[in-house]
Each structure stands twice: as C-alpha cells, then as structure tokens.
C-alpha cells in the first residue's frame, strides 16, 4: 500500500519560503513524476515526503496515518539517490541486505531476499564486488536493489538517471518502468527532464518556485496545458508561444502552437517567413522559421524527407483545432 | 606532457634531500651510538666516540636495574592509548554533529576549541595542579589519561571533522532511509568509511600523548610516571650521565618509532585524506 497525501505542506529555510502551502494526493500504485526547472523545489518536496527534511507546516499522511512526525526509517519508504549513495565499504550483497539487517531479519531470510532482488536486477554475478568496481548503470541497479528488498510502501527516486550517459539512461528508464509494472508499488520520481516525465509517468506534477502549476497525465498536460509555463515546459521541441497582434486577432494575450501542428508550404499560408536553421533527426526534421508573426523563430516539425533551403521563403499555417489560447495572466482560455 | 627532469637534477635533488634527512635524523642516531658506549667513552670527542673502543650494553642493564623500564613503559601505553580511546568516544559524535548537522556557531566553536591549543600549558599549570591535588589524582594514571585527553581533544575533533566533511551526506541519509538508528548510522556506515581518517587520528594522538612531557612531568612523581619521566630522571642534579641518558632515551622512543615505522603508510594516507578526489 502506498497512498500519500500532502495537506498544506510548507517548507521554509530561514526566511525563504521554498514551498508555499501545497496539497497533493498520490494514489496507491501510481507512478508520479515531479518535474520542473532546477531550483523549483521538487527535490525538497521529495525529501519532505521521505522525512529527510522536516516540514515547516502542514501534514503528510502515508496510508491514512499521519507521518509528519515519523522519522524517515519508520515511514516505510525507500529512496534511490542521484549519487546512488551506496556504502563503499560493503559488497553489493551487504549493500542490498543493509535495510534487512537494520530491520533485524534473520540471515537466511536476508540472503533469500537479496538473491531475489539480484535476479530481478541482473546483479547475481556482481554480489561480491564493491560498488567501486561497478559501472554507473550497475551501481544504479544496486541502489534500486537496496530499495526493493524492503518491500516499501512507496519508492522515492531523486533524479536517479542524471549521472548516466544518454544510452544507458534510456535503458534504465525502461527498466524502472518495467519494475513499476511488475511491483505495482507507488513510485515518486523527481526529474528535470521532461522526456523522462512524459515517458514514465502515470501522473506528472509540474512545479515552479515551489508551486504546483499543473497535475495530470502526460497527454493531458501535452494537449491541454493549464498555463504558458506548462505549455512551454512540456514537449520537445517546445511549443511556439506567440504574443502581440497575431494573438489579439484570436482574442488572446498569447497563443501557442506545437511544432507538429503547423503546415509548411512554398506557396500560400497564414504567416510568411524565411527558413533558418534545420535540424535533421532522420525520422523528423525541425525547421526554425523567422516570420513576421513573432520576433522568435517558429519551430516546425515535419517528416524526415522534407527538405528546405536555408533562407528560402515559406508560408506557415497553424492548424486551428490545435491552437492553445492564453490570457494576460498566462492562463488557458477554453 | 610529463615534465622532463634531467639526470643531473635528479642527482642534485636526491643529494639535497638525503642531506636534510640525515641532518634531521642525526641527533637520534648519535643518541643511539652513545647508548652503546661506556660512560667514560661517551664524553670523548665525536671522532673518538665513533671510532674508539668501549662498545657495551652496560648502560641498558644499569638503566633497567636502577629504574624499572617496563613499569614506565606500561604507564606510557596506558596513558597514550587510554587518552586516545576516551578522546575518540567524545570526538566521533562531536565531529559527526559538527560535520553533518552544523549550527550557526559551529565554525566559531571549532575555532574556539583550536584557540585553547594556543594557550601555553604552563599558564594553567597551577590551577590544574591544585585541582588534581584536591581531587587526589596527582600521580595517578587515570588523572593523566584525563588531562591528556582534554589537551588533545581539540586536535582529535578537528581531524575527524575534516575527514567526516569528505563523506557525502547522502550516504548517511541513505542509511537513515534504510532504517538505521543514529547509533547504527555512526557505527556501521560513518565509522567504517572514515577508517583511514580515524586510524591516522589515533596514531597521531598516541604519538602526541606518548611524547607529551609537560603534564606528565608535572603531575606525576613515581607511581604513574611514564617514559618521559624515566628519561628526565637521568638528567639529574648529581650530573649528566650521557650514556645512561642516551640508553634511556633510546628505550623510550623505540616503541613509538617502531609504531610510526609500521604505520607510516596509514599516517601519510590519513593526513592527506581528501586532498585529491
């Protein structure tokens, strides 16, 4: 079980309030991702749930019990740290067994659970090595192993993949998703990488300056961002946000259109422009087009076959059904 | 590119270092030589001492017969090991607190502790002597253990604090998440990780306590007298006995020299711990 409820939780460091009163519900078995730019308070929020930081106000409940005053060890949560935080003086086996040893389990039971975890994570051959003799990906798996043997109510991940190289990151992303499907345990995952958020989450919590900007499924956030911050943060390449006269024509302070929702043509269209830099990814091509509609170049996504010259004149047409409109406060207009 | 060093430079550098090393070591070597001479031969001109006759173990036997070496030796061991052990009991938690849960005034506290080492010990000799007298712990080993522990505590805490600072806090947080109590966290995670640092702290403090002469000479007479007292007793008002004094000195410094020799790797490693990540 792992239902976590934050009720008006606040956190201040001295005079600075990093998290103003915040409410959030996380259902049992959910994969929740906290995402936001660095310094948005996402890691602090995770540490509050873990109990590694004390809340300045409000309550945290885990499975219906008020956990606000419970020390981290007693909350029944397991955490995977960005730096892995393995015990360097212990073998992999002892690292994974450490929480079991602290819980006072007998040796045979410890060994059984360590073997199970090692099998799940492909670590059987490395059990007698020290963390220093492992690669980054293997260390990360040990850290996960140490978390799963406890059979926690929920897993907390603090940017676990940011120390890995790009290829390994994609692999580990899949492994963690796979693990979630298999264990069906609540997972809270902190990242600044919106691709990780989109690909892994059941529910994304977008944070900025300690405030929740929007909570929703990846597609909800993608298709119906509640404000310009979420619109700009979720999606890669970013949504084109256009202000000024073009927006006013449509009765908004800002309009947003995603790169894949713009038609590009040599002959006719809404906005006239000139092709700047093109980025060829093979499957897709991104064109950065300078138009009279906005001072910023507009990004357009096409199929990989499309070819346009640098400096060529083109016309862009946003698909009206995919236009997002935002008011002066940056909030979505329905 | 590696820096090129010519053979000539290497030879010169080796010669300079060798000479310096010899100069530093010479007094100890000379004491060792004198200790094997008869009293009469020991006061001759240096060359005569070196090449003359009169080599003997006599001084060692005389010294052992006159003042019981092993009693002083065991006092030294008890005082230096004891003061270091009790010092660690206080210093490990203190350094943990200062390294991992620092408060506003932690830095000031550290400086204040260090400042107590700037005071000349003789400045507090009278009050401490009187306190010892009134408590009836003059010339006791427990009294010396206590006073040497207090004297070295700032250094022990400072050293451990520097080592602990090198240990990432996340590892201790991981231990907390894994269900370790504070005691278990310090015992199973922090201490084993800080072993090189703790070991060099221990060694350095044993050496400091072993060689400490001011308090051991002033607060002991006979019963608790360590090896420093043993040496001092040979520079007596009746006159200097070079050979016996030398023999006593050799006997006093030999154990700590041997300890230092075998642990030099550990000492150097500990003292430069964290210098290169």
Interface residues (C-beta under 8 A of the other chain):
Chain A: X50 X52 X71 X72 X73 X74 X77 X78 X79 X81 X82 X83 X85 X86 X87 X88 X89 X98 X99 X102 X103 X146 X150
Chain B: X168 X170 X171 X173 X174 X175 X176 X177 X178 X179 X180 X181 X184 X188 X189 X192 X193 X195
